Every structure is written in C-alpha cells, then in structure tokens.
C-alpha cells in the first residue's frame, strides 16, 4: 500500500511542468498568486473602463482629434470633410489605454519605477497609433485607399496587442533578470 501512495504522488507531480515546482514561470508567481493577479487585473480594468466610458475616453479622444486635425488639413482635406466623418466621438476605439494602465497597477512585485516606465513608454506609443488611426480614415473613407485600409486594419490588430507587449517587455522579461 505504501508503494501505491508514492506512485500516486509521482503521478500528481507529472501534471506539473518539469522544473516548475507548481509556479508560473511568468513573474515567478505561484498558481494562487497568478490567479490573484488576473482577478486584480480584471477588476482594475473594469473600473478603468467605466471611467473611460463616462469621462476620460471622450476627453482623450478630443485631444487626439485636436492634434490630428491640423495634419488632416495639411493632407488636403477640408473642414467640411472633417466634419462629415464626425470622428470626435470615437473614444471607444482608443480603449487600449485601459489594459495598459490596469497592467501597470495590477502586476505584483513591480517597483514603482517600472510601473511608471511602462506608462511613459506605452502612452506615447498608443497615442501615436491613435493619431495615425484618425489620419488614415480620411484616405480610406473619402479616397477609398486600399493602403490606408490596410494600415487602419493593422492598427486595429496591433493596437490590441501593444499594451500586453509593453507589459511583457518591461514587467515580465526584466523580472527574470532580477530588474523589477
């Protein structure tokens, strides 16, 4: 009977990846710590999404649009064309700032400097993507440019991934090197 207990333990350990000792390799978290991180991320992201939806998103979009408008005029589009597209209320498109901030807040064992670095790198990159997103809509919609459409679709795909790529580059990859 003692042999079967030992064998049972060995089988249970076989479910765990070799060398992992039941820990998640990302951020060196135990399974419970990883679950707590994911739950905290979801709660923070949900709270930030509510703030984004009701006030911050529209304000941010107005800044993006205000900085895009002179470039759109330089591209040769008229104020009438700009008004016709009515992009000033497209703030839900730029919600990818929410997961970036939520990751910066929720990531465990991350020093303040790395959290701020994540935001200092991520916010300007996302802002630039949001400006480009506005700019390419004009040739895409008004001139039926296939290139502009490709850029627009690419920004949509890349924009979703960027907050997680930045998080991974700063929080996860530096964690392994002991540079939290």
PyMOL CGO cylinders between C-alpha atoms (Angstrom):
from pymol import cmd
from pymol.cgo import CYLINDER

trace = [
    CYLINDER, 0.00, 0.00, 0.00, 2.88, 2.40, 0.70, 0.3, 1, 1, 1, 1, 1, 1,
    CYLINDER, 2.88, 2.40, 0.70, 4.09, 1.86, -2.84, 0.3, 1, 1, 1, 1, 1, 1,
    CYLINDER, 4.09, 1.86, -2.84, 0.79, 2.98, -4.35, 0.3, 1, 1, 1, 1, 1, 1,
    CYLINDER, 0.79, 2.98, -4.35, 0.82, 6.19, -2.28, 0.3, 1, 1, 1, 1, 1, 1,
    CYLINDER, 0.82, 6.19, -2.28, 4.30, 7.00, -3.51, 0.3, 1, 1, 1, 1, 1, 1,
    CYLINDER, 4.30, 7.00, -3.51, 3.29, 6.20, -7.04, 0.3, 1, 1, 1, 1, 1, 1,
    CYLINDER, 3.29, 6.20, -7.04, 0.20, 8.45, -6.70, 0.3, 1, 1, 1, 1, 1, 1,
    CYLINDER, 0.20, 8.45, -6.70, 2.38, 11.34, -5.59, 0.3, 1, 1, 1, 1, 1, 1,
    CYLINDER, 2.38, 11.34, -5.59, 4.66, 10.81, -8.53, 0.3, 1, 1, 1, 1, 1, 1,
    CYLINDER, 4.66, 10.81, -8.53, 1.69, 10.85, -10.93, 0.3, 1, 1, 1, 1, 1, 1,
    CYLINDER, 1.69, 10.85, -10.93, 0.37, 14.06, -9.36, 0.3, 1, 1, 1, 1, 1, 1,
    CYLINDER, 0.37, 14.06, -9.36, 3.76, 15.70, -9.88, 0.3, 1, 1, 1, 1, 1, 1,
    CYLINDER, 3.76, 15.70, -9.88, 3.65, 14.61, -13.53, 0.3, 1, 1, 1, 1, 1, 1,
    CYLINDER, 3.65, 14.61, -13.53, 0.80, 17.11, -14.07, 0.3, 1, 1, 1, 1, 1, 1,
    CYLINDER, 0.80, 17.11, -14.07, 3.18, 19.95, -13.20, 0.3, 1, 1, 1, 1, 1, 1,
    CYLINDER, 3.18, 19.95, -13.20, 5.67, 21.11, -15.82, 0.3, 1, 1, 1, 1, 1, 1,
    CYLINDER, 5.67, 21.11, -15.82, 9.19, 19.78, -15.16, 0.3, 1, 1, 1, 1, 1, 1,
    CYLINDER, 9.19, 19.78, -15.16, 11.25, 22.20, -13.09, 0.3, 1, 1, 1, 1, 1, 1,
    CYLINDER, 11.25, 22.20, -13.09, 8.32, 24.50, -12.36, 0.3, 1, 1, 1, 1, 1, 1,
    CYLINDER, 8.32, 24.50, -12.36, 7.56, 23.34, -8.80, 0.3, 1, 1, 1, 1, 1, 1,
    CYLINDER, 7.56, 23.34, -8.80, 3.92, 24.40, -9.32, 0.3, 1, 1, 1, 1, 1, 1,
    CYLINDER, 3.92, 24.40, -9.32, 4.84, 28.01, -10.13, 0.3, 1, 1, 1, 1, 1, 1,
    CYLINDER, 4.84, 28.01, -10.13, 4.02, 30.05, -13.17, 0.3, 1, 1, 1, 1, 1, 1,
    CYLINDER, 4.02, 30.05, -13.17, 7.22, 30.97, -14.98, 0.3, 1, 1, 1, 1, 1, 1,
    CYLINDER, 7.22, 30.97, -14.98, 5.83, 34.42, -15.83, 0.3, 1, 1, 1, 1, 1, 1,
    CYLINDER, 5.83, 34.42, -15.83, 6.71, 36.74, -12.93, 0.3, 1, 1, 1, 1, 1, 1,
    CYLINDER, 6.71, 36.74, -12.93, 7.65, 33.70, -10.77, 0.3, 1, 1, 1, 1, 1, 1,
    CYLINDER, 7.65, 33.70, -10.77, 4.16, 33.55, -9.27, 0.3, 1, 1, 1, 1, 1, 1,
    CYLINDER, 4.16, 33.55, -9.27, 2.52, 30.59, -7.66, 0.3, 1, 1, 1, 1, 1, 1,
    CYLINDER, 2.52, 30.59, -7.66, -0.73, 29.47, -9.23, 0.3, 1, 1, 1, 1, 1, 1,
    CYLINDER, -0.73, 29.47, -9.23, -2.70, 31.26, -6.49, 0.3, 1, 1, 1, 1, 1, 1,
    CYLINDER, -2.70, 31.26, -6.49, -0.68, 34.45, -6.95, 0.3, 1, 1, 1, 1, 1, 1,
    CYLINDER, -0.68, 34.45, -6.95, -1.24, 34.27, -10.70, 0.3, 1, 1, 1, 1, 1, 1,
    CYLINDER, -1.24, 34.27, -10.70, -4.98, 33.89, -10.15, 0.3, 1, 1, 1, 1, 1, 1,
    CYLINDER, -4.98, 33.89, -10.15, -4.96, 36.85, -7.73, 0.3, 1, 1, 1, 1, 1, 1,
    CYLINDER, -4.96, 36.85, -7.73, -3.05, 38.93, -10.33, 0.3, 1, 1, 1, 1, 1, 1,
    CYLINDER, -3.05, 38.93, -10.33, -5.53, 38.06, -13.08, 0.3, 1, 1, 1, 1, 1, 1,
    CYLINDER, -5.53, 38.06, -13.08, -8.51, 38.87, -10.84, 0.3, 1, 1, 1, 1, 1, 1,
    CYLINDER, -8.51, 38.87, -10.84, -6.94, 42.18, -9.78, 0.3, 1, 1, 1, 1, 1, 1,
    CYLINDER, -6.94, 42.18, -9.78, -6.23, 43.00, -13.43, 0.3, 1, 1, 1, 1, 1, 1,
    CYLINDER, -6.23, 43.00, -13.43, -9.86, 42.30, -14.39, 0.3, 1, 1, 1, 1, 1, 1,
    CYLINDER, -9.86, 42.30, -14.39, -11.25, 44.37, -11.51, 0.3, 1, 1, 1, 1, 1, 1,
    CYLINDER, -11.25, 44.37, -11.51, -8.92, 47.31, -12.20, 0.3, 1, 1, 1, 1, 1, 1,
    CYLINDER, -8.92, 47.31, -12.20, -9.59, 47.10, -15.96, 0.3, 1, 1, 1, 1, 1, 1,
    CYLINDER, -9.59, 47.10, -15.96, -13.37, 47.03, -15.38, 0.3, 1, 1, 1, 1, 1, 1,
    CYLINDER, -13.37, 47.03, -15.38, -13.19, 50.05, -13.07, 0.3, 1, 1, 1, 1, 1, 1,
    CYLINDER, -13.19, 50.05, -13.07, -10.97, 51.94, -15.53, 0.3, 1, 1, 1, 1, 1, 1,
    CYLINDER, -10.97, 51.94, -15.53, -13.27, 51.04, -18.42, 0.3, 1, 1, 1, 1, 1, 1,
    CYLINDER, -13.27, 51.04, -18.42, -16.20, 52.61, -16.58, 0.3, 1, 1, 1, 1, 1, 1,
    CYLINDER, -16.20, 52.61, -16.58, -14.17, 55.79, -16.02, 0.3, 1, 1, 1, 1, 1, 1,
    CYLINDER, -14.17, 55.79, -16.02, -13.04, 55.67, -19.66, 0.3, 1, 1, 1, 1, 1, 1,
    CYLINDER, -13.04, 55.67, -19.66, -16.59, 55.25, -20.95, 0.3, 1, 1, 1, 1, 1, 1,
    CYLINDER, -16.59, 55.25, -20.95, -18.12, 58.03, -18.88, 0.3, 1, 1, 1, 1, 1, 1,
    CYLINDER, -18.12, 58.03, -18.88, -15.47, 60.75, -18.96, 0.3, 1, 1, 1, 1, 1, 1,
    CYLINDER, -15.47, 60.75, -18.96, -11.79, 60.06, -19.70, 0.3, 1, 1, 1, 1, 1, 1,
    CYLINDER, -11.79, 60.06, -19.70, -12.30, 58.47, -23.12, 0.3, 1, 1, 1, 1, 1, 1,
    CYLINDER, -12.30, 58.47, -23.12, -14.13, 61.44, -24.61, 0.3, 1, 1, 1, 1, 1, 1,
    CYLINDER, -14.13, 61.44, -24.61, -11.56, 63.86, -23.19, 0.3, 1, 1, 1, 1, 1, 1,
    CYLINDER, -11.56, 63.86, -23.19, -8.65, 61.80, -24.51, 0.3, 1, 1, 1, 1, 1, 1,
    CYLINDER, -8.65, 61.80, -24.51, -10.28, 61.45, -27.93, 0.3, 1, 1, 1, 1, 1, 1,
    CYLINDER, -10.28, 61.45, -27.93, -10.81, 65.21, -28.13, 0.3, 1, 1, 1, 1, 1, 1,
    CYLINDER, -10.81, 65.21, -28.13, -7.06, 65.71, -27.54, 0.3, 1, 1, 1, 1, 1, 1,
    CYLINDER, -7.06, 65.71, -27.54, -6.20, 63.08, -30.18, 0.3, 1, 1, 1, 1, 1, 1,
    CYLINDER, -6.20, 63.08, -30.18, -8.60, 64.68, -32.63, 0.3, 1, 1, 1, 1, 1, 1,
    CYLINDER, -8.60, 64.68, -32.63, -7.41, 68.23, -31.89, 0.3, 1, 1, 1, 1, 1, 1,
    CYLINDER, -7.41, 68.23, -31.89, -3.81, 67.22, -32.63, 0.3, 1, 1, 1, 1, 1, 1,
    CYLINDER, -3.81, 67.22, -32.63, -4.86, 65.25, -35.72, 0.3, 1, 1, 1, 1, 1, 1,
    CYLINDER, -4.86, 65.25, -35.72, -6.98, 67.99, -37.27, 0.3, 1, 1, 1, 1, 1, 1,
    CYLINDER, -6.98, 67.99, -37.27, -4.09, 70.25, -38.47, 0.3, 1, 1, 1, 1, 1, 1,
    CYLINDER, -4.09, 70.25, -38.47, -2.43, 67.23, -40.09, 0.3, 1, 1, 1, 1, 1, 1,
    CYLINDER, -2.43, 67.23, -40.09, -5.70, 66.28, -41.78, 0.3, 1, 1, 1, 1, 1, 1,
    CYLINDER, -5.70, 66.28, -41.78, -5.93, 69.81, -43.17, 0.3, 1, 1, 1, 1, 1, 1,
    CYLINDER, -5.93, 69.81, -43.17, -2.32, 69.57, -44.38, 0.3, 1, 1, 1, 1, 1, 1,
    CYLINDER, -2.32, 69.57, -44.38, -3.27, 66.31, -46.11, 0.3, 1, 1, 1, 1, 1, 1,
    CYLINDER, -3.27, 66.31, -46.11, -5.65, 68.40, -48.22, 0.3, 1, 1, 1, 1, 1, 1,
    CYLINDER, -5.65, 68.40, -48.22, -8.98, 67.55, -46.65, 0.3, 1, 1, 1, 1, 1, 1,
    CYLINDER, -8.98, 67.55, -46.65, -11.46, 70.33, -45.95, 0.3, 1, 1, 1, 1, 1, 1,
    CYLINDER, -11.46, 70.33, -45.95, -13.18, 71.27, -42.71, 0.3, 1, 1, 1, 1, 1, 1,
    CYLINDER, -13.18, 71.27, -42.71, -16.43, 70.08, -44.29, 0.3, 1, 1, 1, 1, 1, 1,
    CYLINDER, -16.43, 70.08, -44.29, -14.93, 66.64, -44.96, 0.3, 1, 1, 1, 1, 1, 1,
    CYLINDER, -14.93, 66.64, -44.96, -13.56, 66.52, -41.43, 0.3, 1, 1, 1, 1, 1, 1,
    CYLINDER, -13.56, 66.52, -41.43, -16.99, 67.38, -40.01, 0.3, 1, 1, 1, 1, 1, 1,
    CYLINDER, -16.99, 67.38, -40.01, -18.68, 64.83, -42.28, 0.3, 1, 1, 1, 1, 1, 1,
    CYLINDER, -18.68, 64.83, -42.28, -16.65, 61.94, -40.85, 0.3, 1, 1, 1, 1, 1, 1,
    CYLINDER, -16.65, 61.94, -40.85, -17.51, 63.02, -37.28, 0.3, 1, 1, 1, 1, 1, 1,
    CYLINDER, -17.51, 63.02, -37.28, -14.62, 61.20, -35.59, 0.3, 1, 1, 1, 1, 1, 1,
    CYLINDER, -14.62, 61.20, -35.59, -14.69, 63.30, -32.45, 0.3, 1, 1, 1, 1, 1, 1,
    CYLINDER, -14.69, 63.30, -32.45, -16.85, 60.77, -30.61, 0.3, 1, 1, 1, 1, 1, 1,
    CYLINDER, -16.85, 60.77, -30.61, -14.83, 57.67, -31.50, 0.3, 1, 1, 1, 1, 1, 1,
    CYLINDER, -14.83, 57.67, -31.50, -13.36, 57.32, -28.00, 0.3, 1, 1, 1, 1, 1, 1,
    CYLINDER, -13.36, 57.32, -28.00, -14.20, 53.65, -27.52, 0.3, 1, 1, 1, 1, 1, 1,
    CYLINDER, -14.20, 53.65, -27.52, -11.76, 52.84, -30.32, 0.3, 1, 1, 1, 1, 1, 1,
    CYLINDER, -11.76, 52.84, -30.32, -8.90, 54.04, -28.12, 0.3, 1, 1, 1, 1, 1, 1,
    CYLINDER, -8.90, 54.04, -28.12, -9.75, 51.99, -25.05, 0.3, 1, 1, 1, 1, 1, 1,
    CYLINDER, -9.75, 51.99, -25.05, -6.43, 50.08, -25.21, 0.3, 1, 1, 1, 1, 1, 1,
    CYLINDER, -6.43, 50.08, -25.21, -5.01, 52.55, -22.71, 0.3, 1, 1, 1, 1, 1, 1,
    CYLINDER, -5.01, 52.55, -22.71, -7.23, 50.79, -20.16, 0.3, 1, 1, 1, 1, 1, 1,
    CYLINDER, -7.23, 50.79, -20.16, -5.38, 47.44, -20.16, 0.3, 1, 1, 1, 1, 1, 1,
    CYLINDER, -5.38, 47.44, -20.16, -2.02, 49.23, -20.20, 0.3, 1, 1, 1, 1, 1, 1,
    CYLINDER, -2.02, 49.23, -20.20, -2.86, 51.15, -17.03, 0.3, 1, 1, 1, 1, 1, 1,
    CYLINDER, -2.86, 51.15, -17.03, -4.54, 48.10, -15.47, 0.3, 1, 1, 1, 1, 1, 1,
    CYLINDER, -4.54, 48.10, -15.47, -1.42, 46.00, -16.07, 0.3, 1, 1, 1, 1, 1, 1,
    CYLINDER, -1.42, 46.00, -16.07, 0.78, 48.73, -14.59, 0.3, 1, 1, 1, 1, 1, 1,
    CYLINDER, 0.78, 48.73, -14.59, -1.43, 48.82, -11.48, 0.3, 1, 1, 1, 1, 1, 1,
    CYLINDER, -1.43, 48.82, -11.48, -2.12, 45.10, -11.06, 0.3, 1, 1, 1, 1, 1, 1,
    CYLINDER, -2.12, 45.10, -11.06, 1.26, 43.50, -11.76, 0.3, 1, 1, 1, 1, 1, 1,
    CYLINDER, 1.26, 43.50, -11.76, 2.60, 42.15, -8.45, 0.3, 1, 1, 1, 1, 1, 1,
    CYLINDER, 2.60, 42.15, -8.45, 6.14, 42.71, -7.18, 0.3, 1, 1, 1, 1, 1, 1,
    CYLINDER, 6.14, 42.71, -7.18, 6.83, 45.51, -9.65, 0.3, 1, 1, 1, 1, 1, 1,
    CYLINDER, 6.83, 45.51, -9.65, 8.65, 48.57, -8.37, 0.3, 1, 1, 1, 1, 1, 1,
    CYLINDER, 8.65, 48.57, -8.37, 7.12, 51.99, -8.98, 0.3, 1, 1, 1, 1, 1, 1,
    CYLINDER, 7.12, 51.99, -8.98, 9.84, 52.96, -11.45, 0.3, 1, 1, 1, 1, 1, 1,
    CYLINDER, 9.84, 52.96, -11.45, 8.92, 50.02, -13.73, 0.3, 1, 1, 1, 1, 1, 1,
    CYLINDER, 8.92, 50.02, -13.73, 5.21, 50.85, -13.48, 0.3, 1, 1, 1, 1, 1, 1,
    CYLINDER, 5.21, 50.85, -13.48, 5.93, 54.45, -14.49, 0.3, 1, 1, 1, 1, 1, 1,
    CYLINDER, 5.93, 54.45, -14.49, 8.29, 53.28, -17.24, 0.3, 1, 1, 1, 1, 1, 1,
    CYLINDER, 8.29, 53.28, -17.24, 5.52, 51.07, -18.63, 0.3, 1, 1, 1, 1, 1, 1,
    CYLINDER, 5.52, 51.07, -18.63, 3.18, 54.09, -18.80, 0.3, 1, 1, 1, 1, 1, 1,
    CYLINDER, 3.18, 54.09, -18.80, 5.87, 56.51, -20.04, 0.3, 1, 1, 1, 1, 1, 1,
    CYLINDER, 5.87, 56.51, -20.04, 6.63, 54.21, -22.97, 0.3, 1, 1, 1, 1, 1, 1,
    CYLINDER, 6.63, 54.21, -22.97, 3.13, 52.89, -23.60, 0.3, 1, 1, 1, 1, 1, 1,
    CYLINDER, 3.13, 52.89, -23.60, 1.03, 56.04, -23.52, 0.3, 1, 1, 1, 1, 1, 1,
    CYLINDER, 1.03, 56.04, -23.52, 3.02, 57.90, -26.24, 0.3, 1, 1, 1, 1, 1, 1,
    CYLINDER, 3.02, 57.90, -26.24, 3.13, 54.79, -28.45, 0.3, 1, 1, 1, 1, 1, 1,
    CYLINDER, 3.13, 54.79, -28.45, -0.62, 54.27, -28.11, 0.3, 1, 1, 1, 1, 1, 1,
    CYLINDER, -0.62, 54.27, -28.11, -1.25, 57.99, -28.60, 0.3, 1, 1, 1, 1, 1, 1,
    CYLINDER, -1.25, 57.99, -28.60, 0.72, 57.90, -31.86, 0.3, 1, 1, 1, 1, 1, 1,
    CYLINDER, 0.72, 57.90, -31.86, -1.25, 54.85, -33.00, 0.3, 1, 1, 1, 1, 1, 1,
    CYLINDER, -1.25, 54.85, -33.00, -4.50, 56.66, -32.17, 0.3, 1, 1, 1, 1, 1, 1,
    CYLINDER, -4.50, 56.66, -32.17, -3.45, 59.72, -34.17, 0.3, 1, 1, 1, 1, 1, 1,
    CYLINDER, -3.45, 59.72, -34.17, -2.48, 57.54, -37.14, 0.3, 1, 1, 1, 1, 1, 1,
    CYLINDER, -2.48, 57.54, -37.14, -5.81, 55.72, -36.75, 0.3, 1, 1, 1, 1, 1, 1,
    CYLINDER, -5.81, 55.72, -36.75, -7.63, 59.04, -37.19, 0.3, 1, 1, 1, 1, 1, 1,
    CYLINDER, -7.63, 59.04, -37.19, -5.41, 60.16, -40.09, 0.3, 1, 1, 1, 1, 1, 1,
    CYLINDER, -5.41, 60.16, -40.09, -5.80, 57.01, -42.20, 0.3, 1, 1, 1, 1, 1, 1,
    CYLINDER, -5.80, 57.01, -42.20, -9.59, 57.12, -42.02, 0.3, 1, 1, 1, 1, 1, 1,
    CYLINDER, -9.59, 57.12, -42.02, -9.70, 60.09, -44.38, 0.3, 1, 1, 1, 1, 1, 1,
    CYLINDER, -9.70, 60.09, -44.38, -7.97, 58.49, -47.38, 0.3, 1, 1, 1, 1, 1, 1,
    CYLINDER, -7.97, 58.49, -47.38, -9.67, 55.19, -46.53, 0.3, 1, 1, 1, 1, 1, 1,
    CYLINDER, -9.67, 55.19, -46.53, -13.24, 56.55, -46.45, 0.3, 1, 1, 1, 1, 1, 1,
    CYLINDER, -13.24, 56.55, -46.45, -13.02, 59.53, -48.81, 0.3, 1, 1, 1, 1, 1, 1,
    CYLINDER, -13.02, 59.53, -48.81, -10.49, 58.28, -51.38, 0.3, 1, 1, 1, 1, 1, 1,
    CYLINDER, -10.49, 58.28, -51.38, -11.14, 54.52, -50.99, 0.3, 1, 1, 1, 1, 1, 1,
    CYLINDER, -11.14, 54.52, -50.99, -7.41, 53.91, -50.49, 0.3, 1, 1, 1, 1, 1, 1,
    CYLINDER, -7.41, 53.91, -50.49, -6.59, 50.22, -50.06, 0.3, 1, 1, 1, 1, 1, 1,
    CYLINDER, -6.59, 50.22, -50.06, -3.25, 51.11, -48.46, 0.3, 1, 1, 1, 1, 1, 1,
    CYLINDER, -3.25, 51.11, -48.46, -5.00, 53.30, -45.87, 0.3, 1, 1, 1, 1, 1, 1,
    CYLINDER, -5.00, 53.30, -45.87, -7.46, 50.48, -45.22, 0.3, 1, 1, 1, 1, 1, 1,
    CYLINDER, -7.46, 50.48, -45.22, -4.57, 48.06, -44.65, 0.3, 1, 1, 1, 1, 1, 1,
    CYLINDER, -4.57, 48.06, -44.65, -2.94, 50.50, -42.21, 0.3, 1, 1, 1, 1, 1, 1,
    CYLINDER, -2.94, 50.50, -42.21, -6.27, 51.02, -40.44, 0.3, 1, 1, 1, 1, 1, 1,
    CYLINDER, -6.27, 51.02, -40.44, -6.88, 47.28, -40.02, 0.3, 1, 1, 1, 1, 1, 1,
    CYLINDER, -6.88, 47.28, -40.02, -3.27, 46.71, -38.94, 0.3, 1, 1, 1, 1, 1, 1,
    CYLINDER, -3.27, 46.71, -38.94, -3.54, 49.41, -36.28, 0.3, 1, 1, 1, 1, 1, 1,
    CYLINDER, -3.54, 49.41, -36.28, -6.71, 47.77, -35.01, 0.3, 1, 1, 1, 1, 1, 1,
    CYLINDER, -6.71, 47.77, -35.01, -4.94, 44.44, -34.59, 0.3, 1, 1, 1, 1, 1, 1,
    CYLINDER, -4.94, 44.44, -34.59, -1.62, 45.80, -33.31, 0.3, 1, 1, 1, 1, 1, 1,
    CYLINDER, -1.62, 45.80, -33.31, -3.35, 48.28, -31.01, 0.3, 1, 1, 1, 1, 1, 1,
    CYLINDER, -3.35, 48.28, -31.01, -4.95, 45.47, -29.03, 0.3, 1, 1, 1, 1, 1, 1,
    CYLINDER, -4.95, 45.47, -29.03, -1.60, 43.73, -28.56, 0.3, 1, 1, 1, 1, 1, 1,
    CYLINDER, -1.60, 43.73, -28.56, 0.59, 46.77, -27.79, 0.3, 1, 1, 1, 1, 1, 1,
    CYLINDER, 0.59, 46.77, -27.79, -0.33, 47.14, -24.07, 0.3, 1, 1, 1, 1, 1, 1,
    CYLINDER, -0.33, 47.14, -24.07, 0.48, 43.47, -23.48, 0.3, 1, 1, 1, 1, 1, 1,
    CYLINDER, 0.48, 43.47, -23.48, 3.72, 43.62, -25.48, 0.3, 1, 1, 1, 1, 1, 1,
    CYLINDER, 3.72, 43.62, -25.48, 4.88, 46.63, -23.47, 0.3, 1, 1, 1, 1, 1, 1,
    CYLINDER, 4.88, 46.63, -23.47, 3.88, 44.90, -20.23, 0.3, 1, 1, 1, 1, 1, 1,
    CYLINDER, 3.88, 44.90, -20.23, 5.76, 41.77, -21.26, 0.3, 1, 1, 1, 1, 1, 1,
    CYLINDER, 5.76, 41.77, -21.26, 8.87, 43.71, -22.29, 0.3, 1, 1, 1, 1, 1, 1,
    CYLINDER, 8.87, 43.71, -22.29, 9.03, 45.70, -19.06, 0.3, 1, 1, 1, 1, 1, 1,
    CYLINDER, 9.03, 45.70, -19.06, 7.44, 43.62, -16.31, 0.3, 1, 1, 1, 1, 1, 1,
    CYLINDER, 7.44, 43.62, -16.31, 7.98, 40.04, -17.41, 0.3, 1, 1, 1, 1, 1, 1,
    CYLINDER, 7.98, 40.04, -17.41, 11.28, 39.97, -19.28, 0.3, 1, 1, 1, 1, 1, 1,
    CYLINDER, 11.28, 39.97, -19.28, 13.07, 42.19, -16.74, 0.3, 1, 1, 1, 1, 1, 1,
    CYLINDER, 13.07, 42.19, -16.74, 11.65, 40.14, -13.88, 0.3, 1, 1, 1, 1, 1, 1,
    CYLINDER, 11.65, 40.14, -13.88, 13.67, 37.13, -14.96, 0.3, 1, 1, 1, 1, 1, 1,
    CYLINDER, 13.67, 37.13, -14.96, 16.84, 39.24, -14.94, 0.3, 1, 1, 1, 1, 1, 1,
    CYLINDER, 16.84, 39.24, -14.94, 16.12, 40.46, -11.40, 0.3, 1, 1, 1, 1, 1, 1,
    CYLINDER, 16.12, 40.46, -11.40, 15.47, 44.03, -12.58, 0.3, 1, 1, 1, 1, 1, 1,
    CYLINDER, 15.47, 44.03, -12.58, 12.00, 44.59, -11.19, 0.3, 1, 1, 1, 1, 1, 1,
]
cmd.load_cgo(trace, "trace")
